[in-house]
């Protein structure tokens, strides 16, 4: 075995060992890395880090913050990368501006989860918003975000915001035809986030929306979770007049992308999108625009066929 092949074998054994024993940190050639194995399907996400700067276990989950070499601070929950300072905008802009521009008058907005504040800040770009409720079960996520992601802190100081520390699956039952837009910025369907992917929860979201309401929910990646996406789409088509899947690119997420389920009681996802609503802050956006809004709903044949079958 040559020297190069031997090094590859050693690296493979080390990575396998990390996976088997739940260790997410790996060092080689004096460089440190965080490795995410969950949902990786054999291709883990690996981010070079300078070190860990926060590590706590709340009553709900394990929360860590790493300082990375190239992506700024990185939030990790239950060993899964939630966001980095460098690439979070591709996620936050797409989960917010797609529903907010598909609705003509989104005055009341509910954010489920989203304790980091990125989604919140994007919602507050809209001056017509009168009320935002953030239902975040874990206050520690908010506290840590304020400390290590100060670019999101302004949203928490807005007088239009009400933060509710409660299980959103329970909170949503208390509202009937109240919200114009509901954004489910949740973790993956494990642990504290599992209840946010059930048919019962989607039914309650439907009932909490006004008659012309729109919801968008985090819905995994098309390469790694096509069966999940098909099931969610079939479920949502029973509840909403319009239901569609769209996606965005996020380098630090598994397969480099993440998708969303768009559900609307009345409005087609493209009907009202003309770019006018975002004109006042368009220069501040790094990813979203009207053309990309439309393009993000175009799916590869394998997923399109599976959803339509």
Secondary structure as UniProt FT lines:
FT   HELIX           3..20
FT   TURN            21..22
FT   STRAND          25..28
FT   TURN            29..30
FT   STRAND          31..36
FT   TURN            38..39
FT   TURN            41..42
FT   STRAND          45..57
FT   STRAND          62..68
FT   STRAND          73..77
FT   TURN            78..79
FT   STRAND          80..84
FT   TURN            85..87
FT   HELIX           88..102
FT   STRAND          108..113
FT   TURN            115..116
FT   HELIX           118..123
FT   TURN            124..125
FT   TURN            127..128
FT   STRAND          131..135
FT   HELIX           139..148
FT   HELIX           150..152
FT   HELIX           153..156
FT   TURN            159..160
FT   STRAND          161..164
FT   HELIX           168..171
FT   HELIX           172..174
FT   STRAND          179..185
FT   HELIX           191..197
FT   HELIX           199..208
FT   STRAND          209..218
FT   TURN            222..224
FT   HELIX           226..237
FT   TURN            238..239
FT   STRAND          242..249
FT   TURN            251..252
FT   HELIX           254..256
FT   STRAND          257..264
FT   TURN            269..272
FT   HELIX           276..278
FT   TURN            279..281
FT   HELIX           282..284
FT   HELIX           290..295
FT   TURN            296..297
FT   HELIX           301..308
//
